[in-house]
Amino acid sequence: MSLFRCSALLIARITLESGKNENVWAENLKTKHHAYKSKVTFGSTWTCITGYLLREIKKEDISLPEGEVNPAAPLPKHVMVIMEQLQRLELELSEVTRNKEKLQKNLLELTEYTHMLRITRNFVHRSAEREPSQVQYEEFLFLEKEPMMDYTSMQRLGAKLGFISGLIQSVKIEAFERMLWRVCKGYTILSYSEVDGLLEDPATGEPTRSVVFLISYWGDQIGQKVKKICDCYHCHLYPYPNSNEERTDVVEGLRTRIQDLHTVLHRTEDYLRQVLIKASESVYVWVIQVKKMKAIYHILNLCSFDVTNKCLIAEVWCPVNDLPTLRRALEDGSRKNGATVPSFVNRIPSNDTPPTLVRTNTFTSGFQNIVDAYGVSSYREVNPAPYTIITFPFLFAVMFGDLGHGVIMALFALWMVLYENDRKLKKTRNEIWNIFFEGRYIILLMGIFSVYTGLIYNDCFSKSLNLFGSGWNVSAMFVPGVWSTLRSNSFLALDPNVTGVFKGPYPLGIDPIWNLASNRLTFLNSYKMKMSVIIGIIHMTFGVVLGVFNHLHFRRTFNLYLIFIPELLFLLCLFGYLVFMIIYKWLFFTVRDSQTAPSILIHFINMFLMQGDSSQPLYPGQAGFQVFLLIVAVLSVPVLLLGKPLYLYWQHKGRDHLSMYRGYQRVRRSSEEELSLMHAHDVEEGTSLDSHSSSSDSQSEEFDFADVFLHQSIHTIEYCLGCISNTASYLRLWALSLAHARELSPVYFTAGKRGKCICDGVELNKKNLICFGR
């Protein structure tokens, strides 16, 4: 039972000294909140700092150490030292980062100012100094005779001209221009030109395309409106020089400052990278240490103080086999901590159902997760995950039976298994890759089983392999009596009734000549559909049989007669009989009487309609035997529905004097499971079951027949309908297998010329190469 049962758990009370040692943080703290408030604060700060360091290291594309690191949790006296190192490193890194950001911001401003001076030089030319090269004028709303105004005409009107220049993102320029026109009523002239190249935004670090603009306005009030509009659109404004001499001086000064900033910024980046490289050597160790430290104090926060506040008490569920390990760990911790009173463990009785613990490894964890997705087994029940290791890949391979595809899948999974310890494969952020990597053993077994079923189907990339030679031979049909018949047919048919045409079955899998036959799909359709039904019924029967171990383990022998046997009879009398008819027809109907063989589906339908004489019987006495099976299946339903509730009601009314050790007074599953656990492990702890039964008797709940009957009714309906729906569901093995073999794979081989013979896929002897059609 230990091979497939969940681990036995018991509830234990662990008493730990809170600690009078000066190195223990809980010293002189009277409450749980104050006892660990400082630890939580340190842990949160530590986590923030290490997270900040990791983000900066990844931003600079610095690789972390590749070796596996598993440091121990830091002692309390070492935490403050590590915390000081982290804070000092964070302070230095944040200061250098702020300086770098300021330098980048200043460099961007100087670069933008340089672009602005270069581009606006050709916007406005005053009288003798400049001529406009590309100026855009805007209309004044109140001037009808002079719709297009220039600077000369504005000066003639006595206007006081002002200039505002700067940069704006190119995506905002159209909205910016419309806003200026609507607000300023045409008292502005906007000229703009796009900057060559991209400028990096220091806030986001993303390259953006900018536009240099120059706004000429008339009057101080218009200037105030223009400045407010520029602020709303987050424009970067820069002073506009009044003369060429001033512009030249500014450009020269900007060029010198930009060169100095590049030098300082380069040295700052080098220093920042050195700091991050130094931090990367230890940050991975610090991350693991802080996770372990927070996990430890998270558990300690779940503990409770006793009345004197001198020790911690924790109630936990612990596997029975791990009790010695737990005691040794507590002893080692007490000795290393220098505690005056050692920690100890006491086992306490409980009526609660223990949680389910399933021990897994890297191989079985994937299959266990599949089982847990449908539901976690109750405590001490049979765990179906070990059997899923075989059935799940095999059912996949039935649908995906292809030798070539299976080899590719198996090699890919084998590569992941061989390099499973590579941290680059395990720590990637690609969710799709993580799904494949976590299921590498599942994919490996699915590939191996697909290779096996591909050999059975004789299918490799939708082509057959002629390894042993076909068992069909056309030479026996070339006789005068038969050959004259063949010449009058458009299709060449190999008749197995002719002696010598069929020499024997193919040694492994399906004969390759079927890949040439025009009725290949009809043959595979019947074969795979019947195979899917047989596999499905066997699989469901195996699941019902597994319940026997639960009934025997929990000493519920009445479930064998009232649940297991009715369920098995219902399944086998109906769908097990269908499997019997399939196998019987395979064995007792040869090729000579295949044309007169009855239909299994018709007989199965007539079984429920009780029309045994409407078609040719499959075997003598078939009608009476089918009626008998149908009656047994129908009678098993009321037994399954009413048997257990009536039996438990009779036990409750007529046998109240029995002790709880017999497991019949309380019908709840949790009680039965606990009794089984106590009975199995009392010998180890040296306690008696009578001490538990007295406490359990006082807490016995009143028997509720309606509750038990409702639960059993749901189970009966679910099982009976599930037998029908699950049998039909297994037909997807047949459907997906045909879709893969007939539709998906042959797509790669249908690009040939029309009318080309389809025989090219199989290499047979010349005398055996027969084309079934074109």
SESE-22128 format. One line per 10 residues: for each residue z, x, y of C-alpha. Coordinates in nm, 3 decimals, decimal comma. Layout:
// SESE-22128
Z:X:Y; ... $
// end
This chain:
// SESE-22128
0,000:0,000:0,000; 0,060:0,291:0,237; -0,311:0,368:0,245; -0,404:0,057:0,436; -0,083:-0,090:0,575; 0,053:-0,051:0,924; 0,341:0,194:0,956; 0,691:0,053:0,908; 0,883:0,019:1,232; 1,250:-0,034:1,310 $
1,438:-0,085:1,633; 1,674:0,190:1,732; 1,913:0,261:2,017; 1,892:0,610:2,164; 2,188:0,732:2,370; 2,128:1,029:2,597; 2,366:1,205:2,832; 2,256:1,150:3,191; 2,338:1,512:3,263; 2,608:1,701:3,454 $
2,404:2,020:3,461; 2,307:2,132:3,811; 1,942:2,154:3,702; 1,924:1,784:3,615; 1,800:1,566:3,901; 2,012:1,265:3,808; 2,334:1,446:3,896; 2,589:1,239:4,092; 2,348:0,943:4,126; 2,510:0,611:4,039 $
2,221:0,370:3,995; 1,891:0,373:3,815; 1,696:0,320:4,138; 1,858:0,614:4,313; 1,862:0,826:4,000; 1,486:0,852:3,979; 1,369:0,769:4,330; 1,338:1,137:4,412; 1,139:1,204:4,094; 0,894:0,928:4,171 $
0,852:1,060:4,525; 0,792:1,415:4,403; 0,553:1,291:4,134; 0,352:1,082:4,381; 0,331:1,367:4,631; 0,232:1,608:4,356; -0,037:1,370:4,236; -0,178:1,329:4,587; -0,193:1,704:4,644; -0,357:1,783:4,309 $
-0,604:1,499:4,361; -0,689:1,637:4,704; -0,740:1,986:4,557; -0,964:1,854:4,278; -1,180:1,662:4,527; -1,226:1,967:4,744; -1,303:2,189:4,445; -1,567:1,946:4,316; -1,711:1,912:4,667; -1,766:2,289:4,677 $
-1,913:2,281:4,323; -1,655:2,522:4,182; -1,618:2,513:3,805; -1,278:2,469:3,647; -1,157:2,691:3,359; -1,326:2,588:3,035; -1,045:2,682:2,798; -0,816:2,415:2,657; -0,488:2,412:2,849; -0,178:2,231:2,725 $
0,123:2,344:2,928; 0,468:2,203:2,871; 0,629:1,970:3,122; 0,803:2,173:3,394; 1,180:2,197:3,397; 1,356:2,036:3,694; 1,449:2,375:3,839; 1,084:2,484:3,831; 0,946:2,171:3,993; 1,058:2,261:4,343 $
0,897:2,605:4,317; 0,566:2,454:4,208; 0,599:2,189:4,479; 0,641:2,454:4,747; 0,333:2,637:4,622; 0,132:2,317:4,627; 0,246:2,218:4,975; 0,173:2,565:5,110; -0,171:2,562:4,951; -0,241:2,211:5,079 $
-0,133:2,306:5,432; -0,356:2,613:5,434; -0,649:2,425:5,284; -0,618:2,128:5,518; -0,598:2,358:5,821; -0,909:2,552:5,717; -1,088:2,225:5,639; -1,003:2,081:5,981; -1,127:2,397:6,149; -1,446:2,379:5,949 $
-1,500:2,015:6,046; -1,441:2,096:6,412; -1,687:2,384:6,399; -1,946:2,164:6,228; -1,894:1,893:6,488; -1,932:2,142:6,774; -2,240:2,290:6,612; -2,394:1,945:6,576; -2,323:1,863:6,940; -2,479:2,188:7,059 $
-2,781:2,135:6,834; -2,826:1,783:6,962; -2,792:1,905:7,321; -3,060:2,167:7,256; -3,298:1,905:7,113; -3,227:1,680:7,408; -3,310:1,948:7,663; -3,626:2,048:7,481; -3,762:1,696:7,437; -3,663:1,547:7,776 $
-3,835:1,832:7,959; -4,162:1,641:7,930; -4,019:1,295:8,009; -3,986:1,311:8,389; -4,176:1,539:8,634; -4,082:1,513:9,002; -4,355:1,559:9,262; -4,456:1,928:9,254; -4,236:2,045:8,966; -4,349:1,831:8,676 $
-4,611:1,578:8,565; -4,515:1,302:8,320; -4,655:1,366:7,973; -4,529:1,063:7,789; -4,338:0,812:7,999; -4,270:0,451:7,915; -4,216:0,218:8,215; -4,048:-0,116:8,202; -4,132:-0,419:8,420; -3,917:-0,556:8,697 $
-3,869:-0,928:8,660; -3,881:-1,002:9,034; -4,194:-0,803:9,117; -4,515:-0,988:9,040; -4,761:-0,770:9,233; -4,643:-0,439:9,086; -4,566:-0,496:8,719; -4,560:-0,127:8,622; -4,328:0,081:8,841; -4,304:0,458:8,858 $
-4,046:0,678:9,022; -4,243:0,712:9,344; -4,256:0,336:9,396; -3,884:0,307:9,320; -3,806:0,574:9,576; -4,019:0,389:9,833; -3,787:0,092:9,782; -3,492:0,312:9,877; -3,348:0,322:9,523; -3,079:0,567:9,419 $
-3,201:0,699:9,083; -2,968:0,806:8,805; -3,029:0,956:8,461; -2,852:0,915:8,125; -2,969:1,115:7,825; -2,850:1,145:7,469; -2,928:1,082:7,102; -2,922:0,767:6,892; -3,004:0,693:6,529; -3,367:0,606:6,478 $
-3,286:0,276:6,306; -3,107:0,152:6,619; -3,364:0,244:6,881; -3,553:-0,089:6,877; -3,240:-0,299:6,913; -3,115:-0,056:7,178; -3,435:-0,094:7,380; -3,424:-0,475:7,363; -3,061:-0,479:7,473; -3,137:-0,260:7,775 $
-3,420:-0,490:7,882; -3,215:-0,808:7,851; -2,901:-0,679:8,021; -3,051:-0,463:8,297; -3,329:-0,706:8,391; -3,593:-0,432:8,395; -3,405:-0,201:8,637; -3,427:0,081:8,382; -3,697:0,307:8,247; -3,645:0,418:7,884 $
-3,827:0,716:7,739; -3,758:0,838:7,386; -3,899:1,068:7,122; -3,796:1,136:6,762; -3,632:1,468:6,672; -3,820:1,687:6,427; -3,615:1,723:6,110; -3,282:1,569:6,002; -2,937:1,619:6,154; -2,628:1,606:5,933 $
-2,361:1,355:6,023; -2,023:1,539:6,017; -1,832:1,219:5,931; -2,030:1,126:5,620; -2,213:1,451:5,545; -2,541:1,262:5,502; -2,860:1,369:5,683; -2,977:1,120:5,945; -3,287:1,091:6,160; -3,216:1,076:6,533 $
-3,406:0,993:6,851; -3,368:1,161:7,194; -3,377:0,915:7,485; -3,373:0,939:7,862; -3,279:0,637:8,074; -3,363:0,623:8,443; -3,171:0,347:8,624; -3,152:0,211:8,978; -2,806:0,158:9,125; -2,448:0,230:9,019 $
-2,387:-0,114:8,871; -2,688:-0,078:8,642; -2,560:0,267:8,542; -2,225:0,122:8,434; -2,400:-0,139:8,219; -2,620:0,128:8,060; -2,316:0,342:7,972; -2,142:0,046:7,809; -2,452:-0,033:7,604; -2,470:0,332:7,493 $
-2,104:0,317:7,385; -2,168:0,001:7,182; -2,454:0,168:6,995; -2,251:0,489:6,936; -2,493:0,708:7,126; -2,418:1,074:7,179; -2,455:1,127:7,556; -2,510:1,469:7,715; -2,540:1,575:8,086; -2,891:1,594:8,222 $
-2,974:1,905:8,436; -3,129:1,847:8,777; -3,360:2,151:8,794; -3,555:2,390:8,580; -3,325:2,681:8,667; -3,019:2,487:8,557; -3,197:2,373:8,239; -3,291:2,734:8,153; -2,934:2,858:8,204; -2,795:2,580:7,986 $
-3,047:2,650:7,707; -2,963:3,021:7,705; -2,592:2,948:7,694; -2,641:2,699:7,411; -2,843:2,948:7,209; -2,568:3,211:7,235; -2,292:2,964:7,144; -2,488:2,832:6,844; -2,527:3,184:6,707; -2,154:3,250:6,747 $
-2,070:2,919:6,580; -2,295:2,998:6,283; -2,115:3,329:6,235; -1,767:3,177:6,259; -1,862:2,882:6,039; -2,003:3,112:5,771; -1,681:3,315:5,763; -1,473:2,997:5,754; -1,671:2,864:5,458; -1,628:3,194:5,273 $
-1,254:3,188:5,330; -1,233:2,822:5,225; -1,423:2,896:4,905; -1,188:3,184:4,825; -0,888:2,955:4,869; -1,043:2,690:4,644; -1,137:2,945:4,377; -0,779:3,066:4,374; -0,654:2,707:4,351; -0,896:2,622:4,069 $
-0,727:2,876:3,844; -0,405:2,674:3,838; -0,491:2,320:3,947; -0,585:2,206:3,596; -0,246:2,323:3,466; -0,072:2,147:3,753; -0,254:1,821:3,683; -0,143:1,821:3,319; 0,212:1,910:3,416; 0,240:1,631:3,670 $
0,103:1,379:3,419; 0,360:1,485:3,162; 0,639:1,482:3,419; 0,550:1,133:3,541; 0,522:1,009:3,181; 0,870:1,142:3,104; 1,032:0,980:3,404; 0,838:0,662:3,352; 1,009:0,634:3,014; 1,345:0,728:3,164 $
1,304:0,449:3,418; 1,284:0,206:3,127; 1,625:0,319:3,005; 1,947:0,157:3,117; 2,280:0,306:3,223; 2,597:0,225:3,043; 2,906:0,102:3,223; 3,035:0,449:3,310; 2,693:0,576:3,426; 2,735:0,885:3,212 $
2,461:0,823:2,958; 2,126:0,650:2,922; 2,055:0,390:2,655; 1,704:0,316:2,531; 1,605:0,054:2,272; 1,275:0,147:2,108; 1,063:0,064:1,807; 1,027:0,373:1,592; 0,834:0,432:1,268; 1,070:0,489:0,978 $
0,893:0,808:0,876; 0,938:0,951:1,227; 1,314:0,905:1,244; 1,391:1,264:1,130; 1,144:1,398:1,386; 1,305:1,185:1,658; 1,653:1,309:1,571; 1,540:1,672:1,571; 1,370:1,627:1,909; 1,688:1,479:2,059 $
1,896:1,762:1,916; 1,660:2,026:2,055; 1,658:1,858:2,396; 2,037:1,839:2,408; 2,068:2,205:2,308; 1,815:2,327:2,566; 1,972:2,114:2,839; 2,321:2,237:2,763; 2,457:1,884:2,726; 2,823:1,855:2,634 $
2,758:1,544:2,423; 2,449:1,548:2,199; 2,207:1,257:2,199; 2,207:1,034:1,894; 2,020:0,741:1,737; 2,164:0,418:1,600; 1,966:0,163:1,406; 2,031:-0,194:1,523; 1,932:-0,520:1,349; 1,673:-0,746:1,514 $
1,500:-1,073:1,435; 1,194:-0,991:1,644; 0,864:-0,911:1,478; 0,793:-0,539:1,516; 0,474:-0,432:1,689; 0,182:-0,309:1,484; 0,140:0,067:1,464; -0,179:0,201:1,307; -0,209:0,576:1,279; -0,561:0,699:1,349 $
-0,747:1,024:1,397; -1,073:1,118:1,565; -1,269:0,987:1,265; -1,097:0,651:1,213; -1,018:0,566:1,576; -1,367:0,430:1,646; -1,361:0,196:1,347; -1,006:0,087:1,430; -1,117:-0,005:1,782; -1,392:-0,225:1,637 $
-1,138:-0,410:1,423; -0,888:-0,441:1,709; -1,158:-0,595:1,927; -1,151:-0,899:1,697; -0,771:-0,902:1,660; -0,481:-0,672:1,573; -0,329:-0,716:1,229; 0,023:-0,851:1,212; 0,306:-0,622:1,115; 0,282:-0,491:0,755 $
-0,043:-0,675:0,687; -0,343:-0,512:0,525; -0,544:-0,312:0,775; -0,919:-0,376:0,719; -1,027:-0,074:0,927; -1,056:0,172:0,631; -1,296:-0,063:0,454; -1,491:-0,107:0,779; -1,572:0,264:0,762; -1,812:0,179:0,480 $
-1,915:-0,181:0,544; -1,997:-0,153:0,916; -2,245:0,139:0,890; -2,394:-0,008:0,572; -2,462:-0,349:0,729; -2,621:-0,172:1,023; -2,835:0,034:0,787; -2,954:-0,282:0,609; -3,096:-0,398:0,942; -3,212:-0,051:1,049 $
-3,347:0,083:0,721; -3,579:0,362:0,827; -3,568:0,716:0,692; -3,716:0,882:1,001; -3,507:0,695:1,255; -3,195:0,748:1,045; -3,249:1,125:1,035; -3,287:1,138:1,414; -2,971:0,933:1,463; -2,773:1,139:1,213 $
-2,880:1,470:1,371; -2,787:1,347:1,718; -2,444:1,235:1,598; -2,395:1,558:1,403; -2,459:1,757:1,721; -2,190:1,556:1,902; -1,946:1,608:1,613; -2,002:1,984:1,603; -1,948:2,016:1,979; -1,675:1,753:2,009 $
-1,429:2,007:2,153; -1,660:2,096:2,441; -1,482:1,982:2,756; -1,808:1,923:2,940; -1,901:1,657:2,686; -1,559:1,492:2,690; -1,491:1,492:3,065; -1,821:1,357:3,193; -1,821:1,054:3,423; -2,128:0,897:3,263 $
-2,002:0,575:3,108; -2,300:0,534:2,875; -2,255:0,886:2,742; -1,881:0,828:2,691; -1,959:0,527:2,473; -2,191:0,734:2,254; -1,949:1,025:2,238; -1,647:0,814:2,144; -1,849:0,655:1,863; -2,005:0,977:1,734 $
-1,863:0,936:1,383; -1,980:0,575:1,370; -2,330:0,682:1,473; -2,323:0,964:1,216; -2,241:0,728:0,929; -2,493:0,471:1,052; -2,760:0,741:1,050; -2,667:0,858:0,699; -2,666:0,504:0,562; -2,997:0,436:0,737 $
-3,145:0,732:0,552; -3,026:0,576:0,226; -3,160:0,228:0,299; -3,481:0,387:0,431; -3,530:0,543:0,089; -3,462:0,206:-0,074; -3,711:0,032:0,156; -3,945:0,333:0,121; -3,992:0,322:0,496; -4,027:0,627:0,721 $
-4,148:0,538:1,071; -4,302:0,224:0,914; -4,496:0,437:0,663; -4,431:0,459:0,290; -4,369:0,781:0,100; -4,547:0,831:-0,232; -4,299:1,066:-0,397; -4,324:0,964:-0,763; -4,666:0,800:-0,787; -4,734:0,430:-0,777 $
-4,659:0,215:-1,080; -4,978:0,010:-1,024; -5,315:0,112:-1,164; -5,646:-0,067:-1,103; -5,838:0,102:-1,384; -5,712:-0,149:-1,642; -5,883:-0,433:-1,452; -6,230:-0,280:-1,472; -6,326:-0,454:-1,792; -6,623:-0,690:-1,825 $
-6,417:-1,007:-1,839; -6,197:-0,927:-1,541; -6,437:-0,732:-1,320; -6,681:-1,020:-1,294; -6,402:-1,234:-1,150; -6,301:-0,967:-0,898; -6,650:-0,932:-0,752; -6,651:-1,296:-0,641; -6,321:-1,260:-0,439; -6,292:-1,129:-0,084 $
-5,953:-0,969:-0,162; -5,882:-0,730:-0,445; -5,567:-0,853:-0,621; -5,372:-0,650:-0,877; -5,269:-0,891:-1,151; -4,960:-0,764:-1,338; -5,042:-1,003:-1,624; -5,331:-0,775:-1,719; -5,214:-0,511:-1,961; -5,198:-0,165:-1,802 $
-5,208:-0,275:-1,439; -4,831:-0,244:-1,391; -4,688:0,058:-1,572; -4,326:0,024:-1,458; -4,099:0,005:-1,152; -4,095:0,276:-0,890; -3,807:0,518:-0,962; -3,640:0,483:-0,619; -3,699:0,201:-0,374; -4,008:-0,009:-0,318 $
-4,344:0,097:-0,455; -4,555:0,256:-0,175; -4,860:0,046:-0,267; -4,690:-0,256:-0,112; -4,752:-0,097:0,228; -5,125:-0,165:0,169; -5,090:-0,521:0,048; -5,186:-0,817:0,263; -4,890:-1,012:0,121; -4,643:-0,733:0,196 $
-4,452:-0,945:0,448; -4,419:-1,233:0,201; -4,279:-1,003:-0,066; -4,030:-0,829:0,168; -3,931:-1,159:0,324; -3,812:-1,301:-0,007; -3,653:-0,973:-0,118; -3,452:-0,907:0,198; -3,344:-1,267:0,248; -3,193:-1,286:-0,101 $
-3,041:-0,941:-0,061; -2,873:-1,049:0,265; -2,722:-1,356:0,101; -2,585:-1,151:-0,190; -2,433:-0,888:0,040; -2,280:-1,156:0,262; -2,116:-1,348:-0,023; -1,976:-1,025:-0,173; -1,842:-0,920:0,164; -1,672:-1,255:0,229 $
-1,525:-1,261:-0,123; -1,383:-0,914:-0,068; -1,215:-1,033:0,252; -1,053:-1,326:0,068; -0,928:-1,095:-0,209; -0,762:-0,867:0,047; -0,529:-1,154:0,133; -0,374:-1,123:-0,215; -0,205:-0,797:-0,112; -0,045:-0,970:0,185 $
0,088:-1,252:-0,030; 0,231:-1,014:-0,286; 0,382:-0,776:-0,031; 0,564:-1,052:0,159; 0,676:-1,217:-0,170; 0,487:-1,538:-0,093; 0,358:-1,602:-0,441; 0,307:-1,973:-0,368; 0,023:-1,872:-0,135; -0,165:-1,735:-0,435 $
-0,185:-2,082:-0,590; -0,203:-2,293:-0,275; -0,427:-2,078:-0,052; -0,597:-1,791:-0,232; -0,720:-1,976:-0,543; -0,853:-2,284:-0,348; -1,029:-2,056:-0,099; -1,186:-1,851:-0,377; -1,294:-2,161:-0,571; -1,451:-2,319:-0,264 $
-1,646:-2,002:-0,184; -1,761:-1,918:-0,535; -1,839:-2,272:-0,653; -2,080:-2,322:-0,364; -2,215:-1,994:-0,234; -2,120:-1,781:-0,530; -2,330:-2,019:-0,738; -2,621:-1,950:-0,502; -2,591:-1,579:-0,582; -2,580:-1,666:-0,951 $
-2,907:-1,861:-0,925; -3,077:-1,571:-0,744; -2,978:-1,318:-1,009; -3,055:-1,561:-1,291; -3,408:-1,616:-1,160; -3,462:-1,241:-1,130; -3,354:-1,183:-1,490; -3,501:-1,475:-1,682; -3,831:-1,547:-1,508; -4,100:-1,288:-1,572 $
-4,433:-1,237:-1,404; -4,610:-1,455:-1,661; -4,417:-1,770:-1,567; -4,365:-1,685:-1,199; -4,608:-1,955:-1,089; -4,392:-2,225:-1,249; -4,054:-2,081:-1,146; -3,842:-2,340:-0,959; -3,730:-2,292:-0,599; -3,368:-2,183:-0,557 $
-3,340:-2,342:-0,213; -3,455:-2,681:-0,344; -3,204:-2,666:-0,630; -2,922:-2,569:-0,392; -2,999:-2,863:-0,164; -3,026:-3,101:-0,459; -2,683:-2,981:-0,572; -2,522:-3,147:-0,270; -2,749:-3,452:-0,297; -2,679:-3,476:-0,672 $
-3,049:-3,506:-0,754; -3,065:-3,291:-1,062; -3,366:-3,461:-1,223; -3,603:-3,443:-0,926; -3,731:-3,092:-1,004; -3,770:-2,851:-1,294; -3,426:-2,722:-1,404; -3,349:-2,354:-1,371; -3,156:-2,346:-1,700; -3,042:-2,603:-1,957 $
-2,748:-2,818:-1,848; -2,793:-2,728:-1,484; -2,733:-3,077:-1,342; -2,395:-3,128:-1,513; -2,277:-2,778:-1,427; -2,368:-2,823:-1,059; -2,178:-3,154:-1,044; -1,874:-2,982:-1,195; -1,888:-2,699:-0,940; -1,928:-2,944:-0,654 $
-1,626:-3,148:-0,768; -1,413:-2,833:-0,797; -1,517:-2,723:-0,446; -1,440:-3,067:-0,300; -1,099:-3,089:-0,472; -1,000:-2,744:-0,348; -1,016:-2,867:0,013; -0,719:-3,115:-0,007; -0,520:-2,856:-0,203; -0,587:-2,602:0,071 $
-0,502:-2,861:0,338; -0,184:-3,019:0,195; -0,057:-2,774:-0,066; 0,139:-2,531:0,148; 0,292:-2,789:0,391; 0,413:-3,014:0,106; 0,549:-2,721:-0,091; 0,742:-2,585:0,207; 0,874:-2,933:0,284; 0,996:-2,967:-0,075 $
1,159:-2,625:-0,056; 1,333:-2,717:0,268; 1,469:-3,049:0,142; 1,553:-2,963:-0,215; 1,651:-2,595:-0,215; 1,856:-2,532:0,101; 2,120:-2,348:-0,101; 1,888:-2,055:-0,162; 1,965:-1,746:0,042; 1,736:-1,614:0,308 $
1,656:-1,318:0,085; 1,432:-1,547:-0,117; 1,213:-1,600:0,191; 1,180:-1,981:0,159; 1,418:-2,126:0,416; 1,242:-1,996:0,726; 0,870:-2,042:0,710; 0,774:-1,844:1,015; 0,568:-1,538:0,947; 0,795:-1,320:1,162 $
1,099:-1,401:0,946; 0,918:-1,325:0,623; 0,785:-1,000:0,756; 1,130:-0,893:0,876; 1,288:-0,975:0,541; 1,027:-0,766:0,364; 1,094:-0,478:0,602; 1,472:-0,499:0,555; 1,438:-0,513:0,179; 1,205:-0,213:0,172 $
1,414:0,018:0,390; 1,779:-0,080:0,343; 1,818:0,183:0,076; 1,724:0,458:0,322; 1,985:0,355:0,580; 2,249:0,258:0,325; 2,300:-0,093:0,463; 2,314:-0,425:0,286; 2,083:-0,717:0,339; 2,376:-0,956:0,334 $
2,483:-0,832:0,675; 2,148:-0,941:0,813; 2,124:-1,267:0,628; 2,446:-1,399:0,779; 2,322:-1,339:1,132; 1,982:-1,477:1,046; 2,131:-1,792:0,896; 2,302:-1,875:1,222; 1,969:-1,849:1,401; 1,767:-2,049:1,149 $
1,527:-2,291:1,310; 1,472:-2,648:1,198; 1,173:-2,695:0,966; 0,888:-2,877:1,144; 0,644:-3,033:0,897; 0,401:-3,140:1,172; 0,377:-2,787:1,305; 0,310:-2,640:0,961; 0,058:-2,911:0,877; -0,129:-2,861:1,205 $
-0,147:-2,487:1,150; -0,274:-2,533:0,794; -0,530:-2,793:0,906; -0,677:-2,552:1,159; -0,690:-2,280:0,895; -0,862:-2,510:0,643; -1,126:-2,633:0,888; -1,190:-2,281:1,010; -1,230:-2,144:0,658; -1,456:-2,420:0,524 $
-1,685:-2,416:0,826; -1,670:-2,038:0,837; -1,802:-2,010:0,481; -2,113:-2,201:0,587; -2,166:-2,037:0,925; -2,090:-1,686:0,803; -2,334:-1,718:0,514; -2,603:-1,821:0,761; -2,493:-1,543:0,993; -2,555:-1,279:0,727 $
-2,920:-1,382:0,732; -2,952:-1,177:1,050; -2,960:-0,875:0,818; -3,285:-1,011:0,683; -3,424:-1,113:1,023; -3,351:-0,787:1,205; -3,466:-0,578:0,912; -3,804:-0,753:0,913; -3,826:-0,725:1,291; -3,764:-0,352:1,275 $
-3,998:-0,284:0,986; -4,277:-0,524:1,083; -4,270:-0,539:1,463; -4,092:-0,243:1,624; -4,201:0,060:1,424; -4,566:-0,035:1,359; -4,626:-0,056:1,734; -4,680:0,321:1,732; -4,949:0,298:1,466; -5,163:0,009:1,590 $
-5,377:0,204:1,835; -5,658:0,270:1,588; -6,005:0,127:1,612; -6,059:-0,231:1,507; -6,173:-0,261:1,150; -6,014:0,067:1,041; -5,870:0,051:0,693; -5,490:0,032:0,686; -5,473:0,242:0,371; -5,434:0,567:0,567 $
-5,058:0,552:0,554; -5,025:0,616:0,181; -5,177:0,899:-0,015; -5,244:0,785:-0,370; -5,473:0,909:-0,642; -5,835:0,804:-0,592; -5,829:0,580:-0,893; -5,511:0,409:-0,764; -5,610:0,372:-0,397; -5,675:0,001:-0,355 $
-5,727:-0,170:-0,020; -5,566:-0,513:-0,019; -5,742:-0,616:0,302; -5,852:-0,508:0,646 $
// end
